[in-house]
Amino acid sequence: MFFLSIFIPLISYLFCVIFKSYLSGKQISLISCSLLSIATILSLISFYFFHINGDSVVLISNWISSGSFSVDWSINLNLLSCSMVLMVNFVSTLIHIYSVGYMNKDPKRSTFMGYLGLFTFFMLLLVSSNNLLQLFLGWEGVGLTSYLLIGFWNYKNSANDAAIKAFVVNRIGDFGLLLAIFTIFVVFGTLNINEIMILVNSYSDSYFNFVGIKIHSITLISVLLFIGCMGKSAQFGLHTWLPDAMEGPTPVSALIHAATMVTAGVFLLILMSPLIELSEFASKLILIVGSLTCIFAASVAIFQNDIKKIIAYSTCSQLGYMFMAVGASAYSLAYFHLISHAFFKALLFLGAGSVIHSMSDEQNIKNMGGLYNKIPLTYLTMIIGSLSLIGVPFFSGYFSKDLILETLFLRDSELSSYAFLTGLLAVLFTTLYSLRLIIYVFHRKSMANEKVVAHIHESPFIMTFPLIVLSIFAIFFGMFSNSYFIGSDYLSIWSEIIFVDKSFNENFIYENMPIFYKKLPLIIIIFGMIISYLIYFSFNNFISVIKNRLSIVHNFFKNKWYIDEIYQKTFVFAAFYLGKGFWKSVDRDLIDNLGPNGMSKFVSSIGLIVSKMQSGYLYHYVLSIIIGLTLLISLYTYIF
């Protein structure tokens, strides 16, 4: 049953590919949604039976066997994999349903639905794998299908560029993961995840010899794993692909940002938490990068005008919170925020898609306004998603985000204190950009064209239904699942799967967290709301003043800290001119001139000389024969 819940999305893809010429786009879409719904139901049943039967491994078949290297096709059935499969299938099903309405007029919607199914399958393969090689196959499959989905509207140059950028940047991280897998096999002699977790403590003091240099094995593996996760989860430095990925259709943005691709990196770190916990250096590195990502993305989001890019940068920022939790050894809380984030972020993206749909494909929030009474259901769901993102009590985002901040505060280290302050500042920025989006889109005077305004309408039910469902989870999920991730039972639930700090639980936080610091995020949220109201309603010229008097600061954040420009001038231009130089000096001047062009010129020259010797006079030919024979006889005599 669990096996079917993973492979049904693949069946959906094959069905879309095979029958797209025989069935209408509507029929294909409905069957695809039905298959994903069945997969979700089977995931739920599997999750239920897991609680009864406990952990297990489902062997599908033998895969590779060569000497000491052996890998099977197998599925890991535990709480982490079952809950992740259920969440991915559930969110993907809602996005499939939404896509029926959103892609209604697209001539290639059958292909699109197939790509969504294939993308979902590879993500399910990734989270359910029992060995790292199979996981890597799912990892690369997600990267490949993301290229297809981001560049789906390939008639747009911007979509093609974004797809290539996502593919190339992720290859950097994937190379790190591949090196990590190689190193794991060298150190542990296996790629089976369960076996690695059993052996990890035995190798805590082992060292890896590389060209005469002794490196702590666990630290090397952890850092390489983190580099791989940086690419997939868009951490600072390898984040540049994520905002550009918004060029794809909105359902793609929701799927990539909510439940699948960007969470793969966080999932892998949680999965390998017993290993990462043995490397203090790796934990500190993850904490620093996560903190930097959190504040960077939140600061940039404030200055963006594209509705999808604002939400994209919010994803990047929230991933920073998850990485901070991993760096603080709060792996269960990182997973808690991963799940709750999936619901409210999918809600925000699909809500943004509903806004774009109603506004005739307009994405600039400065060209919107006054939509609260024209699309009231979308407005309400966007409010719910934004409040959960901000972390307003008692929405889902509040429980997971506040617990992460409290954990950072209680960890006794300078880095944790720095991360705590960074997280608080990110809370303020999140409040500012979230309310800015709501105000510009729904409350300010409409700046849209009159023809666009005349056609504004609420999205059809097939698009609003997923919004309603996700809104329910964005409100109640955190409230009802809080105890499973940090409550009294969480030790017994998670200790056999991931690393759990037995001294750290809900009671410890309650007893040791000062009330002022516990309420500080809420105080910052209220402060941010007041600032937002004053800026966007009372002091309308405030933004103009910032642009004019603090243009350097404004441009710095507007241009995303100039990271793209730096990469363009250092790596892209350098690679371009290096490639151009090799083309001119090596390929053209050396290889071509010595190779085909050179041989052609040589043969032509010889031919020209020989042709000149063809005079047509008999005595010339006789003379040539005599000279040739003389040289041949002389050479023979000299040698022998």
N, C-alpha and C positions, 0 to 999 in steps of 0.2 A: 504493500500500500504506500509506504514511504517512498519506495522506488518509483512508483507511478507518479506521485506528486512532483518528483524531480524531472521526469522525462516527458510528461504531458506537454509542457511548453515547446519541447523539441518537435513533438508530433504536430503541434499547432503550426510551427514554422513549415514543416514538410507539407502539411495540408495546404497552406497558403501558396506555396511555391508550385505544387503539382496541379491544383485545381483553379488557380487564378484565371486561366484561360477558358474554363468551363462554367464557372459560377460568377455571379455579379459581385461587386465590391461589398455590397450590403450583406449578402449571404456569407461571404468569406469572413467579414467582420463579426457577424453574430455567432458563427461557429467557433471562431477563435476565442471570443469572450466566453462562450459556453465551456470550451476546453479548459481555459484558465480558471473558471469558477469551479469546475470539477477538481482541478489540481489543488485549489484552496481548501475545498471540503475534505479531500484526502489528507492534506497537511494537518488540518484540525483533528481529524480522527487519529492520525499517527501521533500527534502531540498528546492526545488523550491516552492512547495505549502505551506510550512511552512512560507515563507516570505510573502505569500498572506494572509493566515488564522491566523497566529500568534500562540502563545503557546496553548497547549491543553494536556489533559490526556486521553489516550485510555484505557478503562476498558475492560479487557479480560474476567475475571470471578472472583467470590469470592473464596478466598483461605482458610483462617483460621479466625474463629470467636469464641472467648472464653472469656466471661465476657467483660472487657474493652479492651481486646486485639483483634484487627481486622486488617487483612492484605488482600489486594486484589492482583490478578494478573493484573498489569497495566503497561502501557508504557508512559513515559514522553516524550512529543513531544515539544522540545524547541531548541534553537540555539545550545546549548552545546551538547545535545544528538544527534540531526540530523547531525551536522558536524562530530561528533565522529563516528557515525554509517557509514557515507559516507566514511570517511577516512579508517576505519577498513576494510570495504568491498572492497574498491578500492585496497588497498595494499595487502590484502589477495588474491584477484583475480589474481593480478600480480604474487604473490608467487605460487599460484596454477598452473598458466600457466608455470612458470619457472620449477616447480616440474615435469611436464610432461617429460621434457628433462633430468633433473638432476637425477630423479629416474627411468629412462627408463629401466634399466637392473635389478632393484631390484624386486625380486619375490613377495614381499609383498606391491607393490606400491598402490594397490587398498585399502588396509588397511590404508596405509599412507595418501592417499587422504581423506579417511573418517575421520581420526584423525584431519587433518587440518580443515575440515569443522566443526567438533564438537568443536574444540578449538575456531574457529571464532565465532560460535554461542554463547558460554558461555561469550566471551568478549562483544558481542553485547548485550546480556542479562544484563551484568554488567552496561554498559554505558547508557542503555535506561530505567533502572528500576526506578519506582516512589517511592519505599520504600526500606529501608535498608535490610530487610530480603531477598527480591528478589535479591537485589544487592549482598548480601553475597552468595547466591546460585550460581550466575555467578562467583563471586570471587573464590569460592571453586572449581567450575567446571573448571576454567582456570588452577588452581593448579593441579587438577587431570589429565587433558589432557596434561599439560606440562610434567608430569611424564611419560606418555605414549610416548610422542614425543621425549623427551630427551633420554629415554632408548629404542628407537625404534630398534636400532641395538643391541638387547639384548644378542647377542652372544659375545659381548665385555664386559669384566668385568668393564672397565673404564666407559662405557655408563651406566651400571646398578648402579655403585657407584654414578655417577653424578646425575642420576634420583632420587635416594634415598636422596642424599644430598639436592637437590632442594626441594624435598617434605618436608623433616624434617625442614630445615631452614625456609621455608615459613610457617610451622605450628606455629612457634614462633610468627611471625607477625600476623597470622590469629587469634591466641588466643587474642592478643591485640585488634584486630578489633571486635571480638565477645564480649569482655568485654565492649567495647565502645558502641556497639549496646544495650547491656543490660542496661548500664547506661543511655543512651539516652531515653529508654523507661521508666525507673524509674523517670527521671527528667521531660520529656516532655509528657509522657503518650501516645505517638504515634511513629510509625516508618516511617510514610509518610514524605518524604523529603520536599515537598512543605509546609506541615503543620509545620514542624520543623523550616523552614526558617522564617515563619510568627511569630512563638512564641519565637524565639531565643532572641530578644531584651528584652522580658519580664522576661527572666530568667538570664539576664546578671549578676545579683548580688545574685543569688541563691547559696546555699551551700549544699553539699552532705555529710550526716553523715555516717561515716564508722567506726564501733567499737569505737565510741566516739570521733573520729577525724573529724573536720570540714574541708572539702576540697571544693574549688571553683569548682562548677559543670562543667562549660564550660571549665576550664583549664584541669580538669580530662578527660573529653570527648575528648578534642583536643589532649592531649598527647597520649591517648589510640589509637585514630585514626591514629596518626603519627606513633606509633609503628607498627600498621598493615600495613601502607604504606611503612615503612622501609623494611619490608620483601619482599613485592612484587616488589618494585622499587629498591631493592638492594643498600640501603644506608649503609654507613660505619658501620660495626658491624654485619650486616645481609646481606652482599654483597657476601659472599664466594661461594654461589651456582652459581652465574651468569657466571663466566669464565668457570667453569666446565661443564656448560650446553652446551658448544660448542661440546661436544661429540655426540650430535644429528646431523642428516643431516643438511646441510647448509640452506635449506629452513626453517627449524625449528628455527635456529638461527635468521634468518631474521624476522620471524613472531614474535618471543618472544621479540626480541630487538627493533623492529621498531614500530609496531603499536598496540601491544596487551599487553602482560603480564606486562612488566616492567613499562609501562605508566599508568597502572591501579591505582597505588598508587598516582601518580601526579594528575590524573583525580579526584580521590576521595577527595583529599585536595582542589582542585579547586571547586568541587561541594559543599563542606561543608565550603567554604570560609567565609560566613557571621558568622558562628559559631567560626571558628578559629581566625577570626579577633578580637574577644572579649577577647582573651587570649594573653596577652603580653608575658607571659612565654613560651607558646607553639610556638609562632612566632619566638622568639629568639632561642629556641631549634632547630627548623626546619632550621633556618639560619645557625647555627653552624654546625649541622650535614651535611647539604648540602654543605657547604664550605669545610669541611673535606673530604667528599666523592669526591668532584670535584678534589681536589689537590692530594689525595691519588691515585685515579684510573689513573689520567694522568701521575703521576710519575712512576707508575708501568708499564704502557703500553710501555714506552720507552725501557724497558729491556726484553720484551717478544719477542719470536721468532716464535710462532705459529700465522699465519696470522689471524685466527678467534679470538684468544684470545686478540690480539692487538685491534681489532675492538670491542670486548666485553668490554674491560676496557674503551674504548672511550665512549661506551654507559653509563657505570657507571658514568663517569665524566660528561657527558652531562645531566644526570639525576640530578647530583649535582647542575648544573646551574638552572634547573627547580625548585628544592627545595629552592635554594637561592631566586629565584623570589617569591615563595610562602611566604617565611620568610620575604621578604621585602614588602609584601602586593601587589605585582604586579602580580595578578592572571591571568589577560588576557595575559601578556607577557609569563608566564609559559606555558599557553596553546598554544600560538604562537610558542614557541620553541618546544613544544611537537609535533605539527603538522609538522613543517618544519623538525624536527629531524627524523620523521617517514619516510620521503621521502629519505633523503640522507643516513640514516643509512641502510634502506632496499637496497638502491643502492650499498652501500659498501659491505654488506654481500653477496648479489647476485653476485656482481663483484668478491668477494673473492671465491665464489663457482665456478665461471667460470674459475678462475685461477687454483683452485684445480682440477677441471675437466680436464683441458688441461694438467696438470702436473701429471696425473695418481695418483691422491689422495694424493699428497705431500702437506703438510701444513707448513713446516718449511721454512721461508723466506730465511734462509741462504743457502738452497739447491735450490734456484731459481736464477733468474737473466736473463737479456737480452731478456725479453718477449715483449718489446714495439712494435717491428716490426713483431712479430709472432701472437699476439692476439691484433691487434690495436684497435678494437672496445671496448674490455674489458678494455684496457689501458686508452682510452679516458674517459670512464664512471667512472673508478676508480679515475682518476684525478679530474673530476667534483665533485664526492662525497667527496673526500679529501679536496678540496678547500672550499666546503660548510661546512664541519666539522670544518675546521680551522677558518672559518669566514672571508674569503677574500671578499672584496667588488666586486661585487654586487650579490653574491650567496645567497641562501635562509638562510643559517646559519648565515650570516653576520647580517642581519636585527634583528633577534630575539636575538642572543647572545649579540650584542652590546647594544641593548636596555636594556637588563637585567643588564649589567655592568654599564650603565649610570644611571639606577634607583638606583643601590646600591651606587653609588657615591653621588647621590643627597639626599639620605636618611640621615637625621641628627642623626646619632648614631655611636658609636665606632664599634659596631658589623658589621654594614653595610660597614664601611671603611675597616675592616678586610676582609670581604667577597669580597669587590672590589679588594683588593690586591691579594687575593687568586685566584680570577677569572682571573686576569691578568697573574699570574704565570702559571695557567692552560692553558691559550692561548699559552704561550711559549712552554710548554710541548706538547700540542696538535700539534703544528706546527712541533716539532721535531719528534714525533713518526709517524705522518702521512707521512712526507717526507721520513723518514727512511723506512717505508713500501714500498713506491713508488720506492725509489732508489734500495732497495734490490731485489724487485720482478721484476722490469722492466728495470733498467738501469745498474746495476753492471754486471760484467762478469758472465756468466752462470756457476753455480756450480752444475747443475743437471747431472744425469747419461746420457750417450750418447743415450741409448735406450729410455729414457724419452724424451730427446730433439727431437729425431727423430719423435716422435708421437705428439708433441705439435701442436695444431690447435685451431682455433677460435671455440667457442661453437656454436651449431646450432641456427637457428633463433628463435626457440621457447624459448630459454634461453636468447638470446640477446635482444629480443623485450621488455621484462620488464625492462631491463637495459636502453634502449633508452627512454622509457616513464618516468621512475623515474628520469633520467638525466634532462629531460625537467622541471620537478617539482623542482628538486634540484637547478636549475638555476633561474627559474622565480617565484616560489610560493611566496617567501618573498617580492619580488618587487611589485607584484600585490595585495597582501593581507595585506600589512603593515598597511594600514589605518583602517582596521577592528579591529585591536588589540590595537592600541594606537593613531590613528588619531582623527580627529575632531568628527567623528560619533561614536566612540567606547563607549562613555558614554551611549548613547541611545540604543546601541546594546546589551551591557552586563549588565547594571545596574539592570535589573529585574531578572537576573539569578544568578550572582555571585557578590561578593563584588568588588566595583570599587571606587578607591580614586578619587573623583571628582575634586580635586585640581591638579591632576597629569595627564597630557596629553602630546601630542607631542609638543605643543607650549611651555609648561613649560620646557620640556627637552631642546628644542632648545634655549630658552632664558637664561637658567641658567647653562648649561653645558659648562665649559671652553673648548676652542677649542683644547688645548694641550691634555687634558684628553680624549676628544672625539676621537682624532687621536691616542692616546696611544696604543690601541689594534693593530692598523695597523702597527705602528712602531715596536711593539713587534713581529708581524708576519714576517715582513721584516727581523728583527734581527734573528729570528729563522731560516728563510730560508738561510741566510748567514752562520750561524753556521752549519746547516745541510750540506751545500755544502762543507764547509771547513773540517768537520769531515769525511764525507764519500767519498770525492774525493781528497782533497789536503793532509790531514793528516790521512792516512790510519791506522797508528799505534796508533792513539789517544785512541781508544777503548781498545787496549791491555795495554796501559799505565794505564788507569783507572782500569782495572781488576787487574793489578799487584800492583800498588802503593796505590790504594784506594779500596782494596778488600772488606773491611768492608762495605763501602758505596754501592759498586756494589752489593754485596750479599744481603744487606738489601732491595734494590729495586727489585732485581732479584727474591727474595723469598717473594715478596708481603708484606713487612713489618713484616713478620713472623706471620701474623695473623692466618693463618691456623695451623701453628705449635703450637701456643699458645692455640688455641681451642682444638687441638688434645691432648695436654698434660694436660689441665685443665678439660675440659668438657667430651671429648670422653674417655680418659683413666680413669678418675674418675668414669664415668658412667659404664665403662667396669668392673673395679675392684669392684665397689659397687655391680653391678649385679652378678659378680662372687662370691663375699662374701655372698650375700643373697642366691645364689644357693647352696653353700656349707653348710652354717650354718643353714639356715632357711628351704629351700626346701628339701635338701637331709638329713641333720642331724636331723632336728626337725620334719617337716611334714611327710617325708617318713618313718622315724623311728617310729614315733608315729602313723602314719596312716597305709598304706597298708603293708609296710615292717614289722612294729611292730606287727600288727595283725597277719600277716603270721607266724612270729616267735613264737608269743604267742600260736596260735592254734597248731603249730607244737610241741611245748613243752608240751602242754596239751595232745596232741595225743600220744606223746612218753611216758608220765607218765601212761596214761590209758592203752597203749599197754603192758606195763610192768606188769600191774595188771592182764592181761589175762594169768594166769599160766596153766589153763586146769585141775586143781585139784578142785573137788567138795567141799571139806571142806574149801578151800580158799573162794569160792563164798558164802557159808553159813555163814562164819565168817564175810564177808563184809556186808551181809544183816543184821545180828544181830547188828553189829556196827552202821550201818545206821539207823536202827529202834530205837536203844538206843538214838542216837543223836537227832532224830526227836522228840521222846517222851519227852526227856529232854528239848528241845527247846520249845515245846508246853506248857509243865508244867511251864517253867520259864516265858513265856509271859502271860499266862492266869491264 
